[in-house]
């Protein structure tokens, strides 16, 4: 996992500032950042505008809280909202310790500032890796507690009483013996002068008022009445709308361009020619798209003109025949394999996948000679600032980034390629320009979930119990590009998560990883990252072992879980709630999966129905989860429902293929999504736990893929070792 | 050429080519950004509006085909009985996640409820399967439509 492998980077962070409240000097820096206009507006219920910081009579004990003398309590969100509920669960953490209720707070996106807003688990200011709540769990509760202590101290000083005789509640400090009360706003100016406490004691779980209680999403009202502002919705005065076409083959260039017809389209203002892309700038997207269709472009396809997916798969397959970096080694796998009763070998493959966020890629840029202003919805706003600054030829502080609600992230918006592209175009445009990608560009110029090739072998003893497990797999390392210090000794903690540290007790276990970057296709994080393929592989493979041992898939797993009681508990719960073992109609089957990734335990049972034609319908999914302390139970439910639909979509349909160097899929007709009429019923059962919170935004996705594959095996006897489901392999002979 | 269209009860005159999709007139010319762009081919439903009460994909609806029809968008759907019930159910059931597709979902669901106050599961599938939600809120959308239908039955 990233967090362990980049601990050194984490240590380099200014933790005193992050975790324990900021010094006065730092506070002034925060104020300056705010006054510099980096804050952005959101629609209701967020503050509509914040032109300048009223630093003088404001209480801002750290980078996450501002309390104005006007009574406004503003929480600054270091993690972005992309549907996962952070804009509710993170405020809950602060509000719990600050002793305010959620109705009293307003939210602001944090500006780019790695020092103040880096996720302590990642070391960078980014929302990904199911890390937001885990990263925020301690520091943001401490931020709230620090502020509360200072407010109480200010009240005690004004009343000239012992702070211990005061209590904070619902945005007020009360003096218990006399019943006197002061609102936080009334104390703001004085609280700002109180010393920052050196250490704070956090509430015991039994004293939680908010954490663990279902809370309504703070972002919901604006999202049901059309007022929520996503990146694509910004409209700075005088903005033009542009769309673009990039070289259909990655690495190709524009050879010739005839834009006569495009220029004649009503509303088209300008054609921008870049080395490897053309953009049409217009009054509105309708004209831009019409102009784009009228372009006559000749491309030089470059070195990848003949590339196919099969080429990539062949290279990866070759890579798994050599040796790789050892990710985990227990016992002696080779020796053990030589003496087993039953040996099982298998090859698994997982395809390239596009993110297909519902909000297509977009970025608005106003480029001036000496400064640049950017409007975007980003999971990594500091990265956007840095990369846009480079593209603009400006120092980062001259690049102002306004972050917005995100219409689907899934890892796509951890990348800044869209911002860089928009800056490249904006450099040629007088005034602000909103660059909106068509769905076709969005799918054909995504940065893709890597293709993976896995070679496994295992051995069972006389009782059918696995005594050895070997896995060597090859694929792209996204971390090596995105966060180079995270790639070390040939290992990438993201790529191996879910392949190592299995919940099962295996005496001989060896996993090797071979990093191999595919030519001619960029890769990126994709919801559930390494586990998105590793859990498919490991949980399918153990199912193969159970089948080879002629044992029940749940019982087989259970026998290996004596050292992992939390895993056993979720497996038992999922099996019980799913009615594991009960008869199903012919052509139907149940499949199970079990995982510990992103700090959470998850078991799923999927029920599928396979038609005579081989089409698969997922009817029902039962999920049991132990994600430690639950902050917002409704978010847990929602995220698992979401992850299951996302993963089921990939399992049933997801595949990006290359032919002649071009991505073959273009829109939702060729890159299909699961729809309402195909969506399974989903049940989520939460195991109560007092452990620290685990991540959940991605867990549902990785767990469902093998659950479906195993259910198909149960229904048909066919083992699918390559995703997505190939109906032709399941078709019954006439 | 100039076209006169009626959106949410207000008349607007816009000077664009006749084949310009209504979506871009709403979003870029009139600045009504509640209606979303998702695919441009009527495959995802993010751009759904009502044209004379009928759920319509605005991304493939040319402006010259609208004539005197009344266009309703997410910004005004709350003023209709079905729309208000759907919006309330959406909040009660905590449907939204990223929220980007939800304008379109709400417009499709409101049109369904207005024409069919008590939809069956099959009716919901028929009306809603043209709307993609990448966050996978389908389970809750179904529950919310059922709740809204029930609240209509109670006179709400």
Interface residues (C-beta under 8 A of the other chain):
Chain A: X81 X82 X83 X84 X85 X216 X217 X219 X220 X221 X222 X223 X224 X225 X226 X227 X228 X229 X230 X232 X233 X235 X241 X265 X266 X267 X283 X284 X285 X286 X287 X289 X290 X356 X357 X358 X359 X360 X405 X406 X407 X408 X409 X410 X436 X438 X439 X634 X638 X641 X642 X643 X644 X645 X646 X649 X667 X668 X669 X673 X674 X675 X676 X677 X678 X679 X681 X682
Chain B: X16 X17 X19 X20 X21 X23 X24 X25 X27 X28 X29 X31 X32 X33 X34 X35 X36 X37 X38 X39 X40 X41 X43 X44 X46 X73 X74 X75 X78 X87 X90 X91 X94 X95 X96 X97 X98 X99 X100 X101 X102 X103 X106 X124 X125 X126 X128 X129 X130 X131 X132 X133 X134 X135 X136 X137 X138 X139 X140 X141 X142
